[in-house]
Amino acid sequence: MRRFAAVVLLALAALPARAQGEPPHSPGGTPGADPAACTQFDWSLLREQAWFSAAGLPRVESGGTLAAMPAATLGLRPRDAITLPFAPSREPKPGSFSGVLHLDAPLAPGPYQVTLSDRAWIDVSQDEKTTRPATAHTMRPGCPMLAKSVRFQLGTAPITIVVSNAASDAIRIAVAPVE
């Protein structure tokens, strides 16, 4: 019995402290979050976890430009209150949120990944008319900091990202070359 109590106390001590009334998951995470799930994506997202956890993560409102990669909190708007520069490849659901993020042209063409803290749909364009096809994606439920990452082959033109079907009015987003 003592051994069981010691194991329980050690497990409780390892849990992160929370303010009263805060749900048992991180902001942007999901109930029942499992930090071990964060290591089960198809590719490593450790750098994105670090970016999303950093103090002072910049906030960019929908339609704004992320001055430099890699990450920010993107402010989203109700789907009916926003005009997107091109139609998302999946119809946004009623009651969902959408947003647009602009980035300068990458210095070099190649594979890039867009990673989100929460579930949402990602479309990428480099001409604000057509969407780039995804080359790979990974999603895992239960990670409190990350929801999905999608890879795209990009050229050296400015990037426009449309995030749609989000459940709330803000989402953390990272855009970076594939490691």
FENGI-V745723 format. One record per residue. N is the residue number from 1. PSI is psi in radians with two decimals (999 if undefined). Layout:
n: {N:N}
psi: {PSI:PSI}
This chain:
n: {1:2:3:4:5:6:7:8:9:10:11:12:13:14:15:16:17:18:19:20:21:22:23:24:25:26:27:28:29:30:31:32:33:34:35:36:37:38:39:40:41:42:43:44:45:46:47:48:49:50:51:52:53:54:55:56:57:58:59:60:61:62:63:64:65:66:67:68:69:70:71:72:73:74:75:76:77:78:79:80:81:82:83:84:85:86:87:88:89:90:91:92:93:94:95:96:97:98:99:100:101:102:103:104:105:106:107:108:109:110:111:112:113:114:115:116:117:118:119:120:121:122:123:124:125:126:127:128:129:130:131:132:133:134:135:136:137:138:139:140:141:142:143:144:145:146:147:148:149:150:151:152:153:154:155:156:157:158:159:160:161:162:163:164:165:166:167:168:169:170:171:172:173:174:175:176:177:178:179}
psi: {-0.72:-0.73:-0.75:-0.80:-0.70:-0.72:-0.75:-0.78:-0.71:-0.72:-0.73:-0.65:-0.49:-0.26:2.52:2.56:2.55:2.59:2.74:2.38:-0.12:2.39:2.74:0.78:2.79:2.75:2.31:-0.10:-2.92:2.61:2.54:0.43:2.53:1.82:-0.50:-0.47:-0.38:-0.26:0.10:0.24:2.89:-0.32:2.82:2.35:0.47:-0.68:-0.66:-0.67:-0.76:-0.77:-0.79:-0.44:-0.25:2.46:2.50:0.40:2.16:2.66:2.30:2.21:2.71:2.33:-0.17:3.06:2.30:1.97:-0.68:2.49:2.67:-0.50:2.76:2.95:2.18:2.12:2.27:2.86:2.74:2.48:-0.57:-0.11:0.27:2.47:2.12:2.59:-0.37:2.73:2.30:2.65:-0.14:2.27:2.18:2.48:2.62:2.45:-0.02:3.01:2.63:2.83:2.86:2.37:2.30:2.51:2.61:2.86:2.42:2.64:-0.52:2.49:2.76:-2.98:2.30:2.72:2.50:2.15:2.41:2.61:-0.40:2.90:2.30:2.98:2.45:2.24:2.42:2.38:2.62:0.15:0.12:0.38:-0.80:2.62:2.55:2.42:2.47:2.48:-0.36:2.75:2.73:2.39:2.47:2.22:2.66:-0.28:2.16:-0.24:-0.42:2.53:-0.76:2.79:2.34:2.38:2.50:2.57:2.10:2.63:-2.79:0.80:2.76:2.67:2.38:2.20:2.27:2.16:2.22:2.95:0.51:2.66:-0.31:3.13:0.23:2.59:2.47:2.43:2.44:2.43:2.15:2.76:2.62:2.38:999}
